Amino acid sequence: MSNALKNLPSVDSGFQKKEVRESLSLFPRETGVEIIRQALDMIRKDTIENNTRGATREELEKKVFDKLSSIKDLYLSSRLKPVINATGIILHTNLGRAPVGEDAMLNLKQVSSGYCNLEFDMESGERGDRSFHLEEKLCRLTGAESALVVNNNAAAVYLILNTFARDREVVVSRGELIEIGGSFRLPEIIKESGARLVEVGTTNRTYIKDYQQVINENTAVLLRTHPSNYKITGFVHRVSPEELVSLAQSTNTIAVEDLGNGLLVKIGKYGLPEEPDVKEVVASGMDIVCFSGDKILGGAQAGIIVGRKDLIKTMSRNPLMRALRVDKLIISVLETTLYHYLIGDYEEKVPAFKLLSTSLEELKRKAKKLAEAVGKIIGDRGEAGVEKGVSYLGGGTTPAEGLETWLVTIKPFRISEDDLNRKLRQGDPPVIARIENGKVVLDTRTLLKGDIEKIVKFFERLM
Ligand SMILES: *Cc1c(COP(=O)(O)O)cnc(C)c1O
């Protein structure tokens, strides 16, 4: 054992080598030394564990150098990096959901690169409340009396139930006990909030009488949840918001709707099924309505809660607010996003909406441009074409219904489509595509400004 390691350089001798010093030159000396030590430890452990036979000093030095180079790269490179979304899924949770608009980024920069009035009341010069910066805009857009913003929509549901149904009961239809990707399971959130879940109805049919039957003096909340990422069709029945509201009013309970995807405007004209928007749900009399800030709203990760003033005020005083609050970066992005809904230019300024509203002709034009350029580059090594296809809104929304789109399809002849897909994923920037019918498919729906040029460059480098 000791024999196998006797040629391992020491930290000091390692640091004396010119190539090592140069490789670590960006770090302060102590950090450089730590990295060498870390590399040496790893080689030592590896040699012992794998019972490696003795190596020459040169071989070990090379091993150490390779190891410290890869450690160094981890520290210097940005692990979170931009990718090109060619999946056609507009709100792709794994790819960061809604892209942030340019105006919103500008506001973020202005507000966050210096100090701001995050919790400062300009009138009185005293401490203000960060929760209410977005309130007027949200109330105007949703028709609600009051509004509050937290870290995400899961946190919104958690806060609502913890405030009003802790140690009491929340009634939910069995058809709405959802799991959203990324481990949002409604029954678990309910449990964590301290509320007791009372399930009613069946998976496919729930009536208002099912709710009526279980209400007792411990019932605090009647919760209606958007079954965001799945759809039951056929023999189905769900209670309407109005029915739930009227039952809540007559039983002194609170009617809550978790919309998931909070629509501030109608989306039927883009070819998606029409759904009630936040304004309509608020108008139905729901006491509290919550939704995400980075789904179709197109802002930043947040949970937006709107509803009755007294209830919002009670929630804002829950000590949990301290753990669920949003920071200035998020508020500034949301504020700009809401501004664009207010003045009505969201199709232009909110990227998620821009992608959603891009016309088929425009997508076809883009697809042709990209397919032609790629086809020219790959020559007889493959084939590039265009095809009609289907994009999705994503983010756990409207799962069954797609949006028409135009795709670029690439059939490589000399490597497999899996290989090409992997190479795309390893590109700089990575291109996230999919494989369909033996071809690599790039959906133009989710390509942003400049992406076509970057994909063309990728193929130029590849060939
Ligand atoms: C997406 C979704 C959530 C979770 O929202 P996040 O903002 O991701 O925390 C909760 N409820 C419903 C109905 C959803 O669709």
The ligand as an ORCA input file, in Angstrom:
! r2SCAN-3c Opt
* xyz 0 1
  C     -48.020     24.223    -10.397
  C     -49.028     24.072     -9.364
  C     -48.701     24.222     -8.013
  C     -47.310     24.501     -7.562
  O     -46.904     25.769     -7.956
  P     -45.367     26.216     -7.801
  O     -45.380     27.661     -8.156
  O     -44.598     25.356     -8.727
  O     -44.988     25.991     -6.379
  C     -49.700     24.100     -7.086
  N     -50.965     23.832     -7.451
  C     -51.321     23.669     -8.747
  C     -52.739     23.379     -9.076
  C     -50.368     23.792     -9.739
  O     -50.700     23.640    -11.017
*
